[in-house]
Amino acid sequence: MTTTAAPAALDARLAELGLVLPEPAAPVAAYVPVVVAGGLAHVSGQLPFIDGKLVTGRLGEDVELEAGVEAAQACAVMILAQLKAALGSLDRVERVVKLGAFVNSTGSFTDQPKVANGASELMVAVFGEAGKHARSAVGVPVLPLGAAVEVDAIVAVRPV
């Protein structure tokens, strides 16, 4: 049985982690940010915004590993913002099922899993055991708008 933090505890946990959820980013093309179907919320790929600025560049070229990890964390924060907007409350999150991390990287960069840990560890920090998930972390030659990282998610949700 998977457990998650109590409702009031989630808001307190976000505050304890120093996380303020931004306004959810608008889609940059013909898609919606979140689709809820069959008890799952499918969150479209989120880009990394830090202090309102998109983190761009390529790991292994002009973006250092630590900056990539921070970019993945920023993607995870935006996933939380999208979920809260779509579900009305993060209290409906039952389990983070899977994250997909796409890392704009050179052919010789092989630390995509370390970059993706930025998003994965944030989900566990927020949701505890319910934040542990399956994951893919892949290197790609380019991402939308030149982003350094993009992360999408599949999340099990409680009915209203």
C-alpha positions in Angstrom: 0.0 0.0 0.0 1.3 3.4 -1.0 0.9 6.3 1.3 1.3 10.0 0.8 1.5 13.0 3.1 -1.7 14.3 4.7 -3.4 17.2 2.8 -2.3 20.0 5.1 1.1 18.4 5.3 1.7 18.8 1.5 1.4 22.6 1.6 3.6 22.6 4.7 6.1 20.3 3.0 6.3 22.6 0.0 6.9 25.6 2.3 9.5 23.6 4.4 11.4 22.8 1.1 11.2 26.5 0.2 9.1 25.8 -2.9 6.7 28.3 -4.2 4.7 26.9 -7.2 4.8 29.3 -10.2 1.9 30.0 -12.5 1.7 27.0 -14.8 3.4 27.5 -18.1 1.1 27.8 -21.1 1.7 25.3 -23.9 4.1 26.3 -26.6 2.3 24.3 -29.4 -0.9 22.4 -30.1 -1.4 20.3 -26.9 -2.7 20.6 -23.3 -0.5 20.6 -20.2 -2.3 17.8 -18.4 -4.8 15.1 -19.5 -6.5 13.1 -16.7 -7.8 9.7 -17.9 -8.3 6.3 -16.2 -7.1 7.5 -12.8 -3.8 8.9 -14.3 -2.7 12.4 -14.9 -0.4 12.6 -17.9 1.7 15.8 -17.7 3.2 17.1 -20.9 6.9 17.8 -21.0 7.8 20.8 -18.8 10.7 23.1 -19.4 13.0 24.6 -16.8 12.3 28.1 -15.7 14.4 29.6 -12.9 13.6 33.1 -11.8 11.3 33.4 -14.8 14.1 32.7 -17.3 14.3 29.5 -19.4 17.5 27.5 -18.8 19.0 26.8 -22.2 22.1 25.1 -23.5 23.6 21.7 -23.8 25.0 19.5 -21.1 28.6 18.5 -21.9 29.0 21.7 -23.9 27.9 24.9 -22.2 25.8 23.7 -19.2 27.5 22.1 -16.2 26.1 19.1 -14.4 24.9 21.0 -11.4 23.1 23.5 -13.6 21.4 20.5 -15.4 20.3 19.1 -12.0 18.8 22.4 -11.0 17.1 22.6 -14.4 15.5 19.2 -13.8 14.4 20.4 -10.4 12.8 23.4 -12.0 10.9 21.1 -14.5 9.6 19.1 -11.5 8.4 22.3 -9.8 6.5 23.1 -13.0 5.0 19.6 -13.1 3.7 20.2 -9.6 2.3 23.6 -10.7 0.5 21.9 -13.6 -0.9 19.2 -11.4 -2.2 21.6 -8.9 -3.9 23.7 -11.6 -5.4 20.6 -13.3 -6.4 18.7 -10.1 -7.3 21.7 -7.9 -5.0 20.4 -5.2 -1.9 18.3 -4.9 -3.7 16.3 -2.3 -5.2 14.3 -5.1 -1.8 12.9 -6.0 -1.8 9.3 -5.0 1.5 8.2 -6.6 4.1 9.5 -9.0 4.2 6.6 -11.4 6.8 7.7 -14.0 9.0 10.6 -15.0 10.6 11.0 -18.4 13.7 13.2 -18.5 15.1 14.5 -21.8 18.5 16.1 -21.5 19.9 18.3 -24.3 23.4 16.9 -24.4 26.4 16.1 -26.5 27.1 12.6 -27.7 29.9 12.2 -25.2 27.8 13.3 -22.1 26.6 10.2 -20.2 25.3 11.6 -16.9 21.7 12.0 -18.0 20.6 9.9 -15.0 22.4 12.3 -12.6 20.6 15.2 -14.3 17.2 13.5 -14.0 17.8 12.9 -10.3 17.1 16.6 -9.8 13.4 15.9 -10.7 13.2 12.5 -9.1 14.6 13.5 -5.7 12.3 16.5 -5.6 9.2 14.2 -6.1 10.4 12.0 -3.2 11.1 15.1 -1.1 7.5 16.4 -1.7 5.5 13.1 -1.6 7.7 10.7 0.4 7.2 7.1 -0.6 4.5 8.1 -3.0 7.0 10.1 -4.9 9.2 7.1 -5.8 8.7 6.3 -9.5 9.9 4.5 -12.6 11.9 6.7 -14.9 13.7 7.1 -18.2 16.5 9.6 -18.7 17.7 10.1 -22.3 20.1 12.4 -24.1 18.7 14.3 -27.1 20.4 16.6 -29.6 18.0 19.5 -29.1 14.9 20.4 -27.1 12.1 23.0 -27.7 13.3 26.6 -27.4 16.8 25.4 -26.8 15.9 24.2 -23.3 18.6 22.2 -21.4 16.1 19.7 -19.9 12.5 18.7 -20.3 10.6 16.4 -18.0 7.2 14.8 -18.3 5.2 12.8 -15.8 2.5 10.1 -15.3 0.8 10.5 -11.9 -1.9 8.3 -10.3 -4.7 10.5 -8.9 -7.5 10.1 -6.4 -11.0 10.7 -7.7 -12.8 13.9 -6.6 
